[in-house]
Amino acid sequence: MTLRVQILKDKFSQSLGLPFKELLPESVIKLAISELKIKYKKRLFDPFVTLWAFLSQVLDTDKTCNNAVSKIIAHLAESEVEVPSTDTSAYCQARARLPEKLLENLFNLSAKNLEEKVRTEYLWCGRNVKVIDGSTVSMPDTVENQKEYPQPSSQKEGCGFPIAKIGVIFSLATGAAIALCIDVLNTHDIKLARRLYSFLKPNDVLLGDRAFCAYADIVAISKLGCDAVFRKHQSRTTTIRKGKIVGDCDKLVTWHKPKRCPQGLSKDEFDALPSAITVREIYYYIVIPGFRTQRVSLITTMNGYSNLFYSRNCWNLR
């Protein structure tokens, strides 16, 4: 998958003009504009050309505005229109005019169109696997961004950039992000995740690292008719003697409701949690000569030993 993505990125960066014109047609952008009732003037740097150039700029190795304008000039040279100068100010102004809602609408539409094209052979055991993760993004150092997403307190004022925390769910079958949320830097991954669970569909399998392996979240995902596969959180001790053994390195364990309400949950949400849940713990060992053997435990709500055996051997969670 990584090699295929790199090949596509190289293909786009080496293309003349605006290759995203084929992937994101003008008709699709017009539909999104009409739905949002966005008004724009017909000019050289209209929303279509600007958006195609912006997407190319993000993926290109040379991310300068000069390079983006060069691609626009190459694109417009094919049409009988006035070719703009190499000055980047008009493009930068046009890019700033792109409404955030338009980008969000096209983001959701693209993911939906890709999901509709997924065939059964691309699914795992007939089920759609979604991956959840968190990351950070750096933004332009403006007064507005600093106010909304302040830079880390460890940095001196004026020596850093505003940084935001993002949470994303993407499809393992298509590689497309299907949901995204953004918050301030010190927001925990799990808080963002709870805003994204509504994008899951029944029978989905949610895959994530140990940050998401919490009692309340496993209950919430199960109530949606979905299953979870998370690496076991380090705060939970692993004991081989506890639990009902159902197979090799495979057992059923009972988790009890926390005694105190965790951060991020309201009292009503905490009171609604069941007193105990049964989850499945599967574990394996990483043996590398010359290094200490490492034990990795996964927690899942899925039933069926064969499915879990596949998960244990093929899904690598950090």
Secondary structure, 3 states (H helix, E strand, C coil): CHHHHHHHHHHHHHCCCCCHHHHCCHHHHHHHHHHHCCCCCCCCCCHHHHHHHHHHHHHCCCCCHHHHHHHHHHHHCCCCCCCCCCCCHHHHHHHHHCCHHHHHHHHHHHHHHHHHCCCHHHCECCECEEEEEEEEEECCCCHHHHHHCCCCCCCCCCCCCCEEEEEEEEECCCCCEEEEEEEECCCCHHHHHCCCHHHCCCCCEEEECHHHCCHHHHHHHHHCCCEEEEECCCCCCCCCCCCEEEECCEEEEEEECCCCCCCCCCHHHHHCCCCEEEEEEEEEEECCCCCCCEEEEEEECCCCHHHHHHHHHHCCCC
